[in-house]
Amino acid sequence: MPIRRTLPPAAAPIYPRDILSGLSGLRHGRQELDRFKTGLKDYFGVQHCFLVSSGRAALTLILRSLKDLKPDADQVLIPAYTCYSVPSAIVRAGLKVQPCEMDPNKLDFDYTQLSRLLLPPAKLHEPAKPNKPKQTPNPFLAIVPAHLYGIPADMDRLRSLLNDTDIAIVEDAAQAMGARKNGKLLGTLGDASFFSLGRGKALSTVEGGIILTNREDIARRISSFLNKTPVYIPFELFKLIIEAVVLNLFTHPTLFWLPKSLSILKLGETVYDPSFKIRRMHPFQAGMAQNWQRRLKKFQIIRKECAKFWSKLTEGLNTNELSCIKHLVESDVIRFPISIKNPSLRKWILELSNQKGLGIMPGYPDSIDAVPALGGFFPDKDFPVAKQYARQIITLPVHPYVTKSDRASISDFILKAFSK
């Protein structure tokens, strides 16, 4: 790749002062972690908060806790189009993945299929007690709605489907920290929720995960698991600090061309890997999160302004070739997704954008059932809408590094593409 200004597809800037705050957190130790937890509980209005090494680690611990509460259930329902980290965490928790088809008009469950999946199991009658039907245990432990790219899932509709069940709702708000729907903060609408503080999310501490819940039973078990969870060893901490410095330098568009040109880094790739580490968050990460509410609000304002610009741009394009995700304008997205119906046009846009460093990227590479390690579990199921999203979606950057000049360049490029 030539040396040129190159936009990352998503970014939450890490500044030198954030790294210095992280180093200060090393001195304060546990006090720094408690400060961060207290701020999160106050902001989200929840009773319990836990800090871990990643969003995947957070989901794994939630699911293990739920499994303790409901030992007979072992399946977790997820969208068939989502980040591969979600099935990675489910398998890491020792559970089974059950994808559900997507709505063709918005990045959410197909609720018709979901309602069929959630039908109560058939009742079996005990021979000795014919008047007392025995309910077959529901195989579903939890359902994980995802606010993909920051677009809110329909939590009210989901809750209405689950009113009479003991299936837990674990809100995947990894990409939606600080976002709201109808005035309610995403991440406060389920039985438990998690956020990611990895690079490219709404806020970053290099890596990190947050668990929120108001349920005492879930909180007790998560706390028990965390007591047995290791901390970062010195080498891992050193690596974390170095990564923070590298991200500060090389996420900036003037230097991002370098890491992007190194295929060994696998930037932008979605990887299924259930062997990830699970650690308690380090005070360095909590220190990096100082003033997180102010930073989060600042990044939100920038992202929303950029998303409105892309919304206005896409309104005037040829709708025979493009479709926008419904309800996108009102959402606080970390990437702006659109669907390109023409495969050759989509390929041309992605290839030329890569050459020009415009930060336009595809979404997830395929539906969950296509993950080689999982494919054998769904031999009789198909998810055509999820596969369509994987074939059609591209995302436009909305992060704070996107300047007005960048928006003009991307806009000219997109207009040219659709005039071909």
PAGU-170207 format. One record per residue (C-alpha): residue in one letter; x, y, z; residue number from 1. Coordinates in steps of 0.2 Angstrom, whole numbers. Layout:
<recs>
- A / X / Y / Z / NUM
...
</recs>
This chain:
<recs>
- M / 0 / 0 / 0 / 1
- P / 7 / 17 / -5 / 2
- I / 11 / 30 / 9 / 3
- R / -5 / 41 / 10 / 4
- R / -18 / 47 / 22 / 5
- T / -28 / 31 / 26 / 6
- L / -44 / 31 / 37 / 7
- P / -47 / 17 / 48 / 8
- P / -64 / 10 / 46 / 9
- A / -68 / 13 / 65 / 10
- A / -58 / 21 / 79 / 11
- A / -60 / 28 / 96 / 12
- P / -44 / 39 / 98 / 13
- I / -32 / 35 / 112 / 14
- Y / -23 / 51 / 116 / 15
- P / -6 / 53 / 126 / 16
- R / -16 / 60 / 141 / 17
- D / -26 / 44 / 141 / 18
- I / -10 / 34 / 142 / 19
- L / -3 / 45 / 156 / 20
- S / -19 / 42 / 165 / 21
- G / -17 / 24 / 163 / 22
- L / 1 / 25 / 170 / 23
- S / -6 / 35 / 185 / 24
- G / -19 / 21 / 187 / 25
- L / -5 / 9 / 191 / 26
- R / -1 / 18 / 206 / 27
- H / -19 / 19 / 213 / 28
- G / -22 / 1 / 209 / 29
- R / -39 / -6 / 216 / 30
- Q / -45 / 12 / 219 / 31
- E / -44 / 16 / 201 / 32
- L / -55 / 1 / 197 / 33
- D / -67 / 5 / 210 / 34
- R / -68 / 23 / 203 / 35
- F / -72 / 17 / 186 / 36
- K / -85 / 5 / 192 / 37
- T / -94 / 18 / 203 / 38
- G / -95 / 30 / 188 / 39
- L / -102 / 16 / 177 / 40
- K / -115 / 11 / 189 / 41
- D / -120 / 29 / 192 / 42
- Y / -121 / 33 / 173 / 43
- F / -131 / 17 / 168 / 44
- G / -141 / 17 / 184 / 45
- V / -137 / -1 / 188 / 46
- Q / -133 / -10 / 204 / 47
- H / -119 / -21 / 198 / 48
- C / -104 / -19 / 187 / 49
- F / -89 / -30 / 183 / 50
- L / -73 / -26 / 173 / 51
- V / -64 / -39 / 163 / 52
- S / -52 / -40 / 149 / 53
- S / -64 / -40 / 134 / 54
- G / -82 / -40 / 128 / 55
- R / -79 / -59 / 124 / 56
- A / -73 / -62 / 141 / 57
- A / -88 / -52 / 148 / 58
- L / -101 / -63 / 138 / 59
- T / -92 / -79 / 143 / 60
- L / -94 / -75 / 162 / 61
- I / -112 / -70 / 160 / 62
- L / -116 / -86 / 151 / 63
- R / -107 / -97 / 164 / 64
- S / -116 / -88 / 178 / 65
- L / -133 / -91 / 169 / 66
- K / -128 / -110 / 166 / 67
- D / -126 / -111 / 185 / 68
- L / -143 / -105 / 188 / 69
- K / -151 / -116 / 174 / 70
- P / -141 / -132 / 172 / 71
- D / -153 / -140 / 161 / 72
- A / -152 / -128 / 147 / 73
- D / -137 / -127 / 135 / 74
- Q / -142 / -117 / 120 / 75
- V / -139 / -98 / 116 / 76
- L / -149 / -89 / 103 / 77
- I / -140 / -76 / 93 / 78
- P / -143 / -66 / 76 / 79
- A / -137 / -76 / 61 / 80
- Y / -127 / -61 / 56 / 81
- T / -116 / -54 / 70 / 82
- C / -98 / -53 / 76 / 83
- Y / -89 / -69 / 77 / 84
- S / -84 / -65 / 95 / 85
- V / -101 / -69 / 100 / 86
- P / -101 / -88 / 95 / 87
- S / -83 / -88 / 101 / 88
- A / -89 / -83 / 119 / 89
- I / -103 / -95 / 119 / 90
- V / -92 / -110 / 114 / 91
- R / -79 / -104 / 127 / 92
- A / -93 / -105 / 140 / 93
- G / -96 / -123 / 136 / 94
- L / -113 / -120 / 127 / 95
- K / -121 / -122 / 110 / 96
- V / -124 / -109 / 97 / 97
- Q / -142 / -107 / 89 / 98
- P / -143 / -94 / 76 / 99
- C / -159 / -85 / 71 / 100
- E / -163 / -77 / 54 / 101
- M / -162 / -59 / 51 / 102
- D / -176 / -46 / 47 / 103
- P / -173 / -41 / 28 / 104
- N / -176 / -22 / 32 / 105
- K / -166 / -20 / 48 / 106
- L / -151 / -28 / 57 / 107
- D / -161 / -37 / 70 / 108
- F / -169 / -54 / 72 / 109
- D / -183 / -60 / 61 / 110
- Y / -196 / -61 / 74 / 111
- T / -207 / -72 / 65 / 112
- Q / -194 / -86 / 65 / 113
- L / -188 / -81 / 83 / 114
- S / -206 / -83 / 90 / 115
- R / -206 / -101 / 82 / 116
- L / -190 / -105 / 90 / 117
- L / -196 / -100 / 107 / 118
- L / -212 / -110 / 106 / 119
- P / -214 / -120 / 122 / 120
- P / -208 / -138 / 121 / 121
- A / -221 / -151 / 120 / 122
- K / -228 / -157 / 136 / 123
- L / -225 / -175 / 142 / 124
- H / -237 / -183 / 154 / 125
- E / -231 / -193 / 169 / 126
- P / -240 / -210 / 169 / 127
- A / -243 / -210 / 188 / 128
- K / -249 / -192 / 188 / 129
- P / -260 / -189 / 172 / 130
- N / -267 / -173 / 179 / 131
- K / -250 / -165 / 181 / 132
- P / -242 / -161 / 165 / 133
- K / -223 / -161 / 165 / 134
- Q / -215 / -147 / 155 / 135
- T / -200 / -153 / 144 / 136
- P / -185 / -141 / 149 / 137
- N / -183 / -127 / 138 / 138
- P / -166 / -129 / 129 / 139
- F / -163 / -111 / 128 / 140
- L / -152 / -103 / 142 / 141
- A / -151 / -86 / 135 / 142
- I / -154 / -75 / 120 / 143
- V / -142 / -62 / 114 / 144
- P / -149 / -47 / 104 / 145
- A / -136 / -37 / 96 / 146
- H / -136 / -18 / 93 / 147
- L / -125 / -21 / 78 / 148
- Y / -115 / -6 / 73 / 149
- G / -124 / 4 / 87 / 150
- I / -142 / 1 / 79 / 151
- P / -154 / -3 / 93 / 152
- A / -162 / -20 / 93 / 153
- D / -181 / -21 / 96 / 154
- M / -179 / -24 / 115 / 155
- D / -197 / -21 / 119 / 156
- R / -203 / -34 / 106 / 157
- L / -190 / -46 / 112 / 158
- R / -196 / -44 / 130 / 159
- S / -214 / -47 / 125 / 160
- L / -209 / -64 / 117 / 161
- L / -200 / -69 / 133 / 162
- N / -212 / -64 / 146 / 163
- D / -218 / -81 / 151 / 164
- T / -201 / -90 / 150 / 165
- D / -185 / -91 / 161 / 166
- I / -174 / -87 / 146 / 167
- A / -162 / -73 / 150 / 168
- I / -159 / -58 / 139 / 169
- V / -140 / -54 / 138 / 170
- E / -139 / -38 / 129 / 171
- D / -124 / -37 / 116 / 172
- A / -121 / -18 / 118 / 173
- A / -102 / -20 / 113 / 174
- Q / -104 / -7 / 99 / 175
- A / -117 / 4 / 108 / 176
- M / -109 / 11 / 123 / 177
- G / -118 / 28 / 128 / 178
- A / -132 / 25 / 114 / 179
- R / -150 / 27 / 118 / 180
- K / -167 / 22 / 112 / 181
- N / -182 / 31 / 117 / 182
- G / -172 / 39 / 130 / 183
- K / -166 / 23 / 138 / 184
- L / -148 / 18 / 138 / 185
- L / -143 / 3 / 128 / 186
- G / -136 / -10 / 140 / 187
- T / -149 / -7 / 153 / 188
- L / -163 / -16 / 145 / 189
- G / -159 / -35 / 147 / 190
- D / -156 / -46 / 162 / 191
- A / -137 / -43 / 159 / 192
- S / -127 / -34 / 146 / 193
- F / -109 / -31 / 141 / 194
- F / -99 / -18 / 132 / 195
- S / -82 / -19 / 123 / 196
- L / -68 / -7 / 126 / 197
- G / -58 / -14 / 111 / 198
- R / -51 / -3 / 97 / 199
- G / -64 / 3 / 85 / 200
- K / -78 / 3 / 98 / 201
- A / -87 / 19 / 105 / 202
- L / -73 / 20 / 118 / 203
- S / -57 / 11 / 119 / 204
- T / -44 / 6 / 133 / 205
- V / -35 / -4 / 120 / 206
- E / -45 / -19 / 126 / 207
- G / -58 / -22 / 140 / 208
- G / -75 / -27 / 144 / 209
- I / -89 / -21 / 155 / 210
- I / -103 / -32 / 163 / 211
- L / -119 / -24 / 169 / 212
- T / -134 / -32 / 178 / 213
- N / -147 / -28 / 191 / 214
- R / -150 / -46 / 195 / 215
- E / -143 / -51 / 212 / 216
- D / -142 / -70 / 207 / 217
- I / -132 / -67 / 191 / 218
- A / -121 / -54 / 200 / 219
- R / -117 / -66 / 214 / 220
- R / -111 / -80 / 202 / 221
- I / -101 / -68 / 191 / 222
- S / -92 / -61 / 207 / 223
- S / -88 / -79 / 211 / 224
- F / -81 / -83 / 194 / 225
- L / -71 / -67 / 195 / 226
- N / -63 / -71 / 211 / 227
- K / -55 / -86 / 202 / 228
- T / -51 / -76 / 186 / 229
- P / -32 / -72 / 184 / 230
- V / -26 / -54 / 183 / 231
- Y / -14 / -48 / 169 / 232
- I / 4 / -55 / 172 / 233
- P / 18 / -42 / 170 / 234
- F / 22 / -47 / 152 / 235
- E / 3 / -45 / 147 / 236
- L / 3 / -28 / 155 / 237
- F / 19 / -22 / 146 / 238
- K / 11 / -28 / 130 / 239
- L / -5 / -18 / 134 / 240
- I / 5 / -2 / 137 / 241
- I / 15 / -4 / 121 / 242
- E / -2 / -7 / 111 / 243
- A / -9 / 9 / 119 / 244
- V / 6 / 19 / 112 / 245
- V / 5 / 10 / 95 / 246
- L / -13 / 14 / 94 / 247
- N / -10 / 32 / 99 / 248
- L / 2 / 34 / 84 / 249
- F / -4 / 22 / 71 / 250
- T / -23 / 24 / 71 / 251
- H / -21 / 42 / 65 / 252
- P / -24 / 43 / 46 / 253
- T / -7 / 50 / 43 / 254
- L / 1 / 33 / 49 / 255
- F / -13 / 21 / 48 / 256
- W / -7 / 15 / 30 / 257
- L / 8 / 6 / 39 / 258
- P / -2 / -6 / 50 / 259
- K / -15 / -8 / 36 / 260
- S / -1 / -14 / 24 / 261
- L / 5 / -27 / 36 / 262
- S / -6 / -43 / 33 / 263
- I / 1 / -51 / 48 / 264
- L / -9 / -39 / 59 / 265
- K / -26 / -45 / 51 / 266
- L / -34 / -28 / 53 / 267
- G / -52 / -28 / 49 / 268
- E / -54 / -47 / 49 / 269
- T / -67 / -55 / 59 / 270
- V / -60 / -71 / 68 / 271
- Y / -69 / -85 / 77 / 272
- D / -57 / -90 / 91 / 273
- P / -64 / -98 / 107 / 274
- S / -47 / -99 / 115 / 275
- F / -46 / -81 / 120 / 276
- K / -39 / -76 / 137 / 277
- I / -51 / -71 / 151 / 278
- R / -43 / -58 / 164 / 279
- R / -49 / -46 / 177 / 280
- M / -47 / -28 / 171 / 281
- H / -30 / -20 / 175 / 282
- P / -29 / -3 / 184 / 283
- F / -20 / 3 / 169 / 284
- Q / -35 / 1 / 158 / 285
- A / -47 / 9 / 172 / 286
- G / -34 / 23 / 172 / 287
- M / -35 / 26 / 154 / 288
- A / -54 / 27 / 156 / 289
- Q / -53 / 43 / 166 / 290
- N / -65 / 57 / 160 / 291
- W / -73 / 43 / 150 / 292
- Q / -91 / 51 / 150 / 293
- R / -84 / 67 / 143 / 294
- R / -74 / 58 / 129 / 295
- L / -89 / 47 / 125 / 296
- K / -101 / 62 / 123 / 297
- K / -88 / 71 / 112 / 298
- F / -86 / 55 / 101 / 299
- Q / -105 / 53 / 100 / 300
- I / -107 / 71 / 94 / 301
- I / -94 / 68 / 80 / 302
- R / -101 / 51 / 75 / 303
- K / -119 / 58 / 74 / 304
- E / -114 / 72 / 63 / 305
- C / -105 / 61 / 51 / 306
- A / -119 / 48 / 51 / 307
- K / -132 / 62 / 46 / 308
- F / -120 / 67 / 32 / 309
- W / -120 / 49 / 25 / 310
- S / -139 / 48 / 27 / 311
- K / -141 / 63 / 17 / 312
- L / -129 / 57 / 4 / 313
- T / -137 / 40 / 2 / 314
- E / -155 / 47 / 1 / 315
- G / -151 / 54 / -17 / 316
- L / -142 / 38 / -23 / 317
- N / -150 / 25 / -35 / 318
- T / -161 / 14 / -24 / 319
- N / -160 / 0 / -37 / 320
- E / -142 / -3 / -32 / 321
- L / -143 / 2 / -14 / 322
- S / -153 / 0 / 2 / 323
- C / -151 / 8 / 19 / 324
- I / -154 / 0 / 35 / 325
- K / -171 / 7 / 43 / 326
- H / -170 / 18 / 58 / 327
- L / -152 / 22 / 55 / 328
- V / -153 / 41 / 55 / 329
- E / -158 / 41 / 74 / 330
- S / -145 / 29 / 79 / 331
- D / -127 / 32 / 86 / 332
- V / -117 / 21 / 75 / 333
- I / -99 / 17 / 76 / 334
- R / -99 / 12 / 57 / 335
- F / -112 / 18 / 45 / 336
- P / -119 / 2 / 36 / 337
- I / -127 / 2 / 18 / 338
- S / -131 / -13 / 7 / 339
- I / -125 / -13 / -11 / 340
- K / -136 / -24 / -21 / 341
- N / -124 / -25 / -36 / 342
- P / -110 / -37 / -32 / 343
- S / -98 / -30 / -45 / 344
- L / -101 / -12 / -39 / 345
- R / -98 / -17 / -21 / 346
- K / -82 / -26 / -26 / 347
- W / -76 / -10 / -36 / 348
- I / -80 / 1 / -21 / 349
- L / -71 / -9 / -9 / 350
- E / -56 / -12 / -20 / 351
- L / -54 / 6 / -25 / 352
- S / -58 / 13 / -7 / 353
- N / -44 / 1 / -1 / 354
- Q / -32 / 9 / -14 / 355
- K / -37 / 27 / -9 / 356
- G / -37 / 24 / 10 / 357
- L / -55 / 30 / 12 / 358
- G / -60 / 18 / 26 / 359
- I / -74 / 10 / 17 / 360
- M / -75 / -8 / 23 / 361
- P / -86 / -24 / 22 / 362
- G / -96 / -30 / 36 / 363
- Y / -95 / -47 / 44 / 364
- P / -89 / -60 / 31 / 365
- D / -103 / -73 / 32 / 366
- S / -118 / -79 / 42 / 367
- I / -114 / -88 / 58 / 368
- D / -118 / -105 / 51 / 369
- A / -104 / -103 / 38 / 370
- V / -90 / -102 / 52 / 371
- P / -81 / -119 / 48 / 372
- A / -79 / -124 / 66 / 373
- L / -98 / -122 / 68 / 374
- G / -105 / -127 / 51 / 375
- G / -108 / -145 / 55 / 376
- F / -120 / -140 / 69 / 377
- F / -134 / -133 / 58 / 378
- P / -135 / -145 / 43 / 379
- D / -154 / -143 / 40 / 380
- K / -154 / -124 / 43 / 381
- D / -152 / -110 / 31 / 382
- F / -150 / -91 / 34 / 383
- P / -152 / -82 / 17 / 384
- V / -155 / -65 / 24 / 385
- A / -140 / -66 / 35 / 386
- K / -130 / -72 / 20 / 387
- Q / -137 / -57 / 10 / 388
- Y / -131 / -45 / 23 / 389
- A / -114 / -53 / 22 / 390
- R / -113 / -51 / 3 / 391
- Q / -120 / -34 / 2 / 392
- I / -116 / -23 / 17 / 393
- I / -102 / -10 / 17 / 394
- T / -98 / 3 / 30 / 395
- L / -93 / 21 / 29 / 396
- P / -82 / 28 / 43 / 397
- V / -90 / 40 / 56 / 398
- H / -76 / 42 / 69 / 399
- P / -67 / 58 / 75 / 400
- Y / -53 / 56 / 63 / 401
- V / -65 / 59 / 48 / 402
- T / -63 / 77 / 43 / 403
- K / -74 / 87 / 32 / 404
- S / -61 / 85 / 18 / 405
- D / -62 / 66 / 20 / 406
- R / -81 / 67 / 20 / 407
- A / -80 / 77 / 3 / 408
- S / -68 / 64 / -4 / 409
- I / -79 / 49 / 1 / 410
- S / -94 / 58 / -5 / 411
- D / -87 / 61 / -22 / 412
- F / -81 / 44 / -23 / 413
- I / -98 / 36 / -19 / 414
- L / -107 / 48 / -31 / 415
- K / -95 / 43 / -45 / 416
- A / -97 / 24 / -41 / 417
- F / -116 / 26 / -42 / 418
- S / -115 / 36 / -58 / 419
- K / -105 / 22 / -67 / 420
</recs>
